[in-house]
């Protein structure tokens, strides 16, 4: 691949310089954009019913005023010792009549709550679910159609966080929280207005405190949005680090980079935790201030109300009614605050989604329909004075006015140094970028005037690093042509030399290839990719080192197939290996973005110019005494480093039958697959051991907080009793009990602080602790763990992000609510029973009904969330895989196909939205109204007992209020249960992961540190991968590499070459036999010491999303002088291009080194290996990605460096190993033959045939 672009300041998170809309405005725009006209009408109707639901509370307040007036009146009569018994009986008759009226009002209020609450919830749920469905689809669709420049500076890890986290928050909040906020706001507004209407003087005393409640809520919302935003940013960065590290696990381990990655990861988590603690602090303060104002409101209204009752200005009922208007209004606003906080978090998280949906800065990827204009593309290509710079580095011009023509059916080759612009030509032909000036024409038509889908449909691309998707071989090939028949698929496989190995798989073309094709070798992946291109039957063929990953036998056959396939097609070949393009009609030699030579092979050779120099550098000359050693190269994880190639596995795809019914079933399935069991609160609390003191304070605060509810009921009733007295006693008792509310005003904020802040602190610290411990453990696990399909990078990242967040829900402030509720109910039951045990039992009998109503609502909601979660997980997995390989998706016109797969995942739940909305709405209405029906029945029973003189009338109210206030808290406790279920199952998965033996501890001091010379001995090596114990990869291999000598391993793909490198790096353990370095078994050598003395350079090098300097020094603990860095860069022929970048060594290379060309990445990787000063060098085609000039320079440099090193070379290109001290030819897990190049040629056996297949003119030396 050629130089792409570079951005020296690319952060982990994408930043825009332009001014952004406010989060709230963005949230509204998303809702408006993703709802249909009918849904907008329904949404307005939902708001209307939410308002009606809100009006029920003032009506209930009015009814409470009436009941208090009735009770005060009868209590006044009872307290009047001078009243005639007959008059008292009449008073009881009036009491019964008035209470029947009150009971009817409670019943009607319950009916209104059920009706309006059900309609409000059903409508908002239906609209919300459909909106979330569209938001998700449109967001992913927009992502898939973003210009290539967007992905040059945007990490996949960040996009994964938005899909898994931000959209989840939007879904949770939008469904019902908006309706609840509207209802609560209506309660507060109408209640306050009615209070002023009732008596403006008394209301004016309390309004200040009501405004104080609102003010505290605003402060909380603002701080919540700010801190949530900052925490999300750091968690997204941590997610990117983890995703990047786990995706390049073996590279990280080989460089001893685990400690460095853990430090980076921990630093981001600690920063995120800090803002989480700020959020908990502000939330606890806000709740405390809210309840201070609520209790102060009680004091003021009831205190001055006593004065007005004494003066005769107001009657008791009016004061109590006004008090309830303000009190319940204030409490409604208080209850709205948690929902507002969650809504604030969702609004903040919606910002990047809104930006994606409401802005269109695409210059290229427009939503064009695939058009058939009746004009066939012939394939005539013309570049005229084309100039181009990548958008992320506009100051570095990649193409400097190049011009060339390609006629229909011609094959031209582009050759030249890395970064000269070859692959840029390919990217421009696919119209990934717009050019700065000049013209690109196909059949005389400007490229930007050709429909994108049509353009990419007639172009076939085979790249150096093939991309396969996690589905079957058949589906991967059909991605090239969805209408391909089975004969056409098998024909393409035959042409690509893939037919035999595919048919050898137990499931043939139905074999799942794994994430990124990990179940296939590098050569197998490449041949599937070639078949995918051939089945497209393209008019234009673009080949970018298409055979570079193939073994010698396959390369010869596939090269012939590609030559046949290119017949009649316009073909452009980007090549470093000039043997593959000698038959091209025209060869274009490029240097630094300019064309320096054009002609066919013979013409350019005759010129004795740049092309001739390239050819001479690549000639295979077995008698060339100047080439003493092979290049220092190694490929990391291709063929045998992955699990056995024929192993396939099943996963849930769009066609799978194994789609889970809900999230809980998924968790249970995963627990079963892992052989694990769910955890419990006790085990989770054990993980909080460092914070036990804080946890104790949180539990203590919650328990004390629970006492406040029975006290509140007592104070209210005692105040009413004071109002029922006569003369000065009204003032004395009324003032005393009113002022008693100030005790709660001071007491409750303290307990609320203990509950909310300390539980929040424990939860945040637990989340960080679990993530860090899990990440550390993951980086100490053997490679076999990662080969298991259950342990894909995406799943493990979710384990760190989603599951760790789920676990912390078990010990956050909702656990405090449960403790508070248990304490409150216990005290309330004892208190109520002392006043009237019969009524206490009657009310308690209906508690199960209240909880059942709440349970029905929670169960319906939980089931919906779980169904959504599994569908979203599957759709997100598909989306992330597509985004990771977005250029392949573009080249194959797969955007619509990917969206179809995602839609299939989401469609099942989408079809059930209406039914779910009805069920959940009815459950919500029942949970809202049930307590009012209980009030009706309980008051009726209380009247019955009062008339029988078994209880005082006022005590019936005390019993009911004491119990109902605490019973209403059950909702808070019930809200904990669904998250607790998720928490214990998620904890079970995490704790089970800790049971996997950490056989690769990066920080262990155990083992010997003996490596000094680098002598390697392998004795009777036998090995199989855990997934396929029935197939031996190595079966009795014996090898020896003397100190300072070179051993080359050659053979077909899958023969075990790279497995030997894996065993040397101790990625795996041998099944039998042993491998020694300097006389010690590698199993007995300290792991850090082992890898510090081994350098691995792979064919497809992995660079990390940081600066070039940080990549060079990755994993090193010693201080490296600047001079040594520059010397290594010069040795690797990288010094010149690095210092051409404006930021030099501080240039950010992008995700997976995306801002560098393939050759540049390779040279950075080689420099990184040189800086490690290894004793053993493991190389796998390390120079294969380099141009000829660079290859010659680097190879000579590596030859010099390897004079003192023991070197193991894995090679397909035999030109790189002819001068090795020994060449071992592997076949079927055994050493078929071994010797020097000349000795093996004399045998005229396996090695000789490999040389012939590679098309090299090598004569066997005469005896």
Secondary structure as the mmCIF struct_conf table of DSSP 4:
data_model
#
loop_
_struct_conf.conf_type_id
_struct_conf.id
_struct_conf.beg_label_comp_id
_struct_conf.beg_label_asym_id
_struct_conf.beg_label_seq_id
_struct_conf.end_label_comp_id
_struct_conf.end_label_asym_id
_struct_conf.end_label_seq_id
TURN_TY1_P TURN_TY1_P1 UNK A 8 UNK A 9
BEND BEND1 UNK A 12 UNK A 13
BEND BEND2 UNK A 18 UNK A 18
HELX_LH_PP_P HELX_LH_PP_P1 UNK A 19 UNK A 22
HELX_RH_AL_P HELX_RH_AL_P1 UNK A 23 UNK A 33
TURN_TY1_P TURN_TY1_P2 UNK A 34 UNK A 34
BEND BEND3 UNK A 35 UNK A 35
HELX_RH_AL_P HELX_RH_AL_P2 UNK A 37 UNK A 79
TURN_TY1_P TURN_TY1_P3 UNK A 81 UNK A 82
BEND BEND4 UNK A 83 UNK A 83
HELX_RH_AL_P HELX_RH_AL_P3 UNK A 85 UNK A 144
TURN_TY1_P TURN_TY1_P4 UNK A 145 UNK A 145
BEND BEND5 UNK A 146 UNK A 146
HELX_RH_AL_P HELX_RH_AL_P4 UNK A 148 UNK A 152
BEND BEND6 UNK A 153 UNK A 153
HELX_RH_AL_P HELX_RH_AL_P5 UNK A 156 UNK A 161
HELX_RH_PI_P HELX_RH_PI_P1 UNK A 162 UNK A 166
HELX_RH_AL_P HELX_RH_AL_P6 UNK A 167 UNK A 198
HELX_RH_AL_P HELX_RH_AL_P7 UNK A 200 UNK A 247
TURN_TY1_P TURN_TY1_P5 UNK A 248 UNK A 248
HELX_RH_AL_P HELX_RH_AL_P8 UNK A 249 UNK A 254
TURN_TY1_P TURN_TY1_P6 UNK A 255 UNK A 256
HELX_RH_AL_P HELX_RH_AL_P9 UNK A 258 UNK A 311
TURN_TY1_P TURN_TY1_P7 UNK A 312 UNK A 312
BEND BEND7 UNK A 313 UNK A 314
HELX_RH_AL_P HELX_RH_AL_P10 UNK A 316 UNK A 358
BEND BEND8 UNK A 363 UNK A 364
HELX_LH_PP_P HELX_LH_PP_P2 UNK A 368 UNK A 370
BEND BEND9 UNK A 374 UNK A 374
HELX_LH_PP_P HELX_LH_PP_P3 UNK A 375 UNK A 377
STRN STRN1 UNK A 381 UNK A 389
HELX_RH_3T_P HELX_RH_3T_P1 UNK A 391 UNK A 393
TURN_TY1_P TURN_TY1_P8 UNK A 394 UNK A 395
BEND BEND10 UNK A 396 UNK A 396
STRN STRN2 UNK A 397 UNK A 406
TURN_TY1_P TURN_TY1_P9 UNK A 408 UNK A 409
STRN STRN3 UNK A 411 UNK A 416
BEND BEND11 UNK A 417 UNK A 417
TURN_TY1_P TURN_TY1_P10 UNK A 418 UNK A 419
BEND BEND12 UNK A 420 UNK A 421
HELX_RH_AL_P HELX_RH_AL_P11 UNK A 422 UNK A 429
TURN_TY1_P TURN_TY1_P11 UNK A 430 UNK A 431
BEND BEND13 UNK A 432 UNK A 433
BEND BEND14 UNK A 436 UNK A 436
STRN STRN4 UNK A 437 UNK A 442
TURN_TY1_P TURN_TY1_P12 UNK A 443 UNK A 444
STRN STRN5 UNK A 445 UNK A 446
HELX_RH_3T_P HELX_RH_3T_P2 UNK A 447 UNK A 449
BEND BEND15 UNK A 450 UNK A 450
HELX_RH_AL_P HELX_RH_AL_P12 UNK A 452 UNK A 457
BEND BEND16 UNK A 458 UNK A 458
STRN STRN6 UNK A 459 UNK A 462
BEND BEND17 UNK A 464 UNK A 465
BEND BEND18 UNK A 470 UNK A 471
STRN STRN7 UNK A 472 UNK A 472
HELX_RH_AL_P HELX_RH_AL_P13 UNK A 473 UNK A 478
TURN_TY1_P TURN_TY1_P13 UNK A 479 UNK A 480
TURN_TY1_P TURN_TY1_P14 UNK A 482 UNK A 483
HELX_RH_AL_P HELX_RH_AL_P14 UNK A 486 UNK A 495
TURN_TY1_P TURN_TY1_P15 UNK A 496 UNK A 497
HELX_RH_AL_P HELX_RH_AL_P15 UNK A 499 UNK A 504
BEND BEND19 UNK A 505 UNK A 505
TURN_TY1_P TURN_TY1_P16 UNK A 506 UNK A 507
HELX_RH_3T_P HELX_RH_3T_P3 UNK A 508 UNK A 510
STRN STRN8 UNK A 512 UNK A 512
HELX_RH_3T_P HELX_RH_3T_P4 UNK A 515 UNK A 517
TURN_TY1_P TURN_TY1_P17 UNK A 518 UNK A 519
BEND BEND20 UNK A 520 UNK A 520
HELX_RH_AL_P HELX_RH_AL_P16 UNK A 522 UNK A 534
TURN_TY1_P TURN_TY1_P18 UNK A 535 UNK A 536
BEND BEND21 UNK A 539 UNK A 539
STRN STRN9 UNK A 540 UNK A 544
BEND BEND22 UNK A 545 UNK A 545
TURN_TY1_P TURN_TY1_P19 UNK A 546 UNK A 549
BEND BEND23 UNK A 550 UNK A 550
HELX_RH_AL_P HELX_RH_AL_P17 UNK A 552 UNK A 565
TURN_TY1_P TURN_TY1_P20 UNK A 566 UNK A 568
BEND BEND24 UNK A 569 UNK A 569
STRN STRN10 UNK A 570 UNK A 574
BEND BEND25 UNK A 576 UNK A 576
HELX_RH_3T_P HELX_RH_3T_P5 UNK A 578 UNK A 580
BEND BEND26 UNK A 581 UNK A 581
TURN_TY1_P TURN_TY1_P21 UNK A 582 UNK A 583
BEND BEND27 UNK A 585 UNK A 585
STRN STRN11 UNK A 586 UNK A 591
TURN_TY1_P TURN_TY1_P22 UNK A 592 UNK A 593
STRN STRN12 UNK A 594 UNK A 599
HELX_RH_AL_P HELX_RH_AL_P18 UNK A 601 UNK A 607
TURN_TY1_P TURN_TY1_P23 UNK A 608 UNK A 608
BEND BEND28 UNK A 609 UNK A 609
HELX_RH_AL_P HELX_RH_AL_P19 UNK A 610 UNK A 618
TURN_TY1_P TURN_TY1_P24 UNK A 622 UNK A 623
TURN_TY1_P TURN_TY1_P25 UNK A 625 UNK A 626
BEND BEND29 UNK A 629 UNK A 629
BEND BEND30 UNK A 637 UNK A 638
TURN_TY1_P TURN_TY1_P26 UNK A 639 UNK A 641
BEND BEND31 UNK A 642 UNK A 643
HELX_LH_PP_P HELX_LH_PP_P4 UNK A 644 UNK A 644
TURN_TY1_P TURN_TY1_P27 UNK A 645 UNK A 646
TURN_TY1_P TURN_TY1_P28 UNK A 654 UNK A 655
BEND BEND32 UNK A 657 UNK A 657
BEND BEND33 UNK A 661 UNK A 662
HELX_RH_AL_P HELX_RH_AL_P20 UNK A 663 UNK A 673
TURN_TY1_P TURN_TY1_P29 UNK A 674 UNK A 675
HELX_RH_AL_P HELX_RH_AL_P21 UNK A 681 UNK A 686
TURN_TY1_P TURN_TY1_P30 UNK A 687 UNK A 688
HELX_RH_3T_P HELX_RH_3T_P6 UNK A 689 UNK A 691
HELX_RH_AL_P HELX_RH_AL_P22 UNK A 692 UNK A 723
TURN_TY1_P TURN_TY1_P31 UNK A 724 UNK A 724
BEND BEND34 UNK A 725 UNK A 725
TURN_TY1_P TURN_TY1_P32 UNK A 727 UNK A 727
HELX_RH_AL_P HELX_RH_AL_P23 UNK A 728 UNK A 752
HELX_RH_PI_P HELX_RH_PI_P2 UNK A 753 UNK A 757
HELX_RH_AL_P HELX_RH_AL_P24 UNK A 758 UNK A 778
TURN_TY1_P TURN_TY1_P33 UNK A 779 UNK A 780
BEND BEND35 UNK A 781 UNK A 781
HELX_RH_AL_P HELX_RH_AL_P25 UNK A 783 UNK A 787
BEND BEND36 UNK A 788 UNK A 788
HELX_RH_3T_P HELX_RH_3T_P7 UNK A 789 UNK A 791
HELX_RH_AL_P HELX_RH_AL_P26 UNK A 793 UNK A 798
HELX_RH_PI_P HELX_RH_PI_P3 UNK A 799 UNK A 803
HELX_RH_AL_P HELX_RH_AL_P27 UNK A 804 UNK A 808
HELX_RH_3T_P HELX_RH_3T_P8 UNK A 809 UNK A 811
BEND BEND37 UNK A 812 UNK A 812
HELX_RH_AL_P HELX_RH_AL_P28 UNK A 813 UNK A 835
HELX_RH_AL_P HELX_RH_AL_P29 UNK A 837 UNK A 884
TURN_TY1_P TURN_TY1_P34 UNK A 885 UNK A 885
HELX_RH_AL_P HELX_RH_AL_P30 UNK A 886 UNK A 891
TURN_TY1_P TURN_TY1_P35 UNK A 892 UNK A 893
HELX_RH_AL_P HELX_RH_AL_P31 UNK A 895 UNK A 911
TURN_TY1_P TURN_TY1_P36 UNK A 912 UNK A 912
HELX_RH_AL_P HELX_RH_AL_P32 UNK A 913 UNK A 947
TURN_TY1_P TURN_TY1_P37 UNK A 948 UNK A 949
BEND BEND38 UNK A 950 UNK A 951
HELX_RH_AL_P HELX_RH_AL_P33 UNK A 953 UNK A 967
TURN_TY1_P TURN_TY1_P38 UNK A 968 UNK A 969
HELX_RH_AL_P HELX_RH_AL_P34 UNK A 970 UNK A 994
TURN_TY1_P TURN_TY1_P39 UNK A 995 UNK A 995
BEND BEND39 UNK A 996 UNK A 996
TURN_TY1_P TURN_TY1_P40 UNK A 999 UNK A 1000
TURN_TY1_P TURN_TY1_P41 UNK A 1002 UNK A 1003
BEND BEND40 UNK A 1007 UNK A 1007
STRN STRN13 UNK A 1008 UNK A 1008
BEND BEND41 UNK A 1012 UNK A 1013
STRN STRN14 UNK A 1016 UNK A 1023
HELX_RH_3T_P HELX_RH_3T_P9 UNK A 1026 UNK A 1028
TURN_TY1_P TURN_TY1_P42 UNK A 1029 UNK A 1030
BEND BEND42 UNK A 1031 UNK A 1031
BEND BEND43 UNK A 1033 UNK A 1033
STRN STRN15 UNK A 1034 UNK A 1041
TURN_TY1_P TURN_TY1_P43 UNK A 1043 UNK A 1044
STRN STRN16 UNK A 1046 UNK A 1050
BEND BEND44 UNK A 1052 UNK A 1052
TURN_TY1_P TURN_TY1_P44 UNK A 1053 UNK A 1054
BEND BEND45 UNK A 1055 UNK A 1056
HELX_RH_AL_P HELX_RH_AL_P35 UNK A 1057 UNK A 1064
TURN_TY1_P TURN_TY1_P45 UNK A 1065 UNK A 1066
BEND BEND46 UNK A 1067 UNK A 1068
BEND BEND47 UNK A 1071 UNK A 1071
STRN STRN17 UNK A 1072 UNK A 1077
TURN_TY1_P TURN_TY1_P46 UNK A 1078 UNK A 1079
STRN STRN18 UNK A 1080 UNK A 1081
HELX_RH_3T_P HELX_RH_3T_P10 UNK A 1082 UNK A 1084
STRN STRN19 UNK A 1085 UNK A 1085
HELX_RH_AL_P HELX_RH_AL_P36 UNK A 1087 UNK A 1092
TURN_TY1_P TURN_TY1_P47 UNK A 1093 UNK A 1093
STRN STRN20 UNK A 1094 UNK A 1097
BEND BEND48 UNK A 1099 UNK A 1100
BEND BEND49 UNK A 1105 UNK A 1106
STRN STRN21 UNK A 1107 UNK A 1107
HELX_RH_AL_P HELX_RH_AL_P37 UNK A 1108 UNK A 1112
TURN_TY1_P TURN_TY1_P48 UNK A 1113 UNK A 1115
BEND BEND50 UNK A 1118 UNK A 1118
HELX_RH_AL_P HELX_RH_AL_P38 UNK A 1122 UNK A 1131
TURN_TY1_P TURN_TY1_P49 UNK A 1132 UNK A 1133
HELX_RH_AL_P HELX_RH_AL_P39 UNK A 1135 UNK A 1138
TURN_TY1_P TURN_TY1_P50 UNK A 1139 UNK A 1140
BEND BEND51 UNK A 1141 UNK A 1141
TURN_TY1_P TURN_TY1_P51 UNK A 1142 UNK A 1143
HELX_RH_3T_P HELX_RH_3T_P11 UNK A 1144 UNK A 1146
STRN STRN22 UNK A 1148 UNK A 1148
HELX_RH_3T_P HELX_RH_3T_P12 UNK A 1151 UNK A 1153
TURN_TY1_P TURN_TY1_P52 UNK A 1154 UNK A 1155
BEND BEND52 UNK A 1156 UNK A 1156
HELX_RH_AL_P HELX_RH_AL_P40 UNK A 1158 UNK A 1171
TURN_TY1_P TURN_TY1_P53 UNK A 1172 UNK A 1172
BEND BEND53 UNK A 1175 UNK A 1175
STRN STRN23 UNK A 1176 UNK A 1180
BEND BEND54 UNK A 1181 UNK A 1181
TURN_TY1_P TURN_TY1_P54 UNK A 1182 UNK A 1185
BEND BEND55 UNK A 1186 UNK A 1186
HELX_RH_AL_P HELX_RH_AL_P41 UNK A 1188 UNK A 1201
HELX_RH_3T_P HELX_RH_3T_P13 UNK A 1202 UNK A 1204
BEND BEND56 UNK A 1205 UNK A 1205
STRN STRN24 UNK A 1206 UNK A 1210
BEND BEND57 UNK A 1212 UNK A 1212
HELX_RH_3T_P HELX_RH_3T_P14 UNK A 1214 UNK A 1216
TURN_TY1_P TURN_TY1_P55 UNK A 1217 UNK A 1219
BEND BEND58 UNK A 1221 UNK A 1221
STRN STRN25 UNK A 1222 UNK A 1227
TURN_TY1_P TURN_TY1_P56 UNK A 1228 UNK A 1229
STRN STRN26 UNK A 1230 UNK A 1235
HELX_RH_AL_P HELX_RH_AL_P42 UNK A 1237 UNK A 1243
TURN_TY1_P TURN_TY1_P57 UNK A 1244 UNK A 1244
BEND BEND59 UNK A 1245 UNK A 1245
HELX_RH_AL_P HELX_RH_AL_P43 UNK A 1246 UNK A 1253
TURN_TY1_P TURN_TY1_P58 UNK A 1254 UNK A 1255
HELX_LH_PP_P HELX_LH_PP_P5 UNK A 1259 UNK A 1262
#
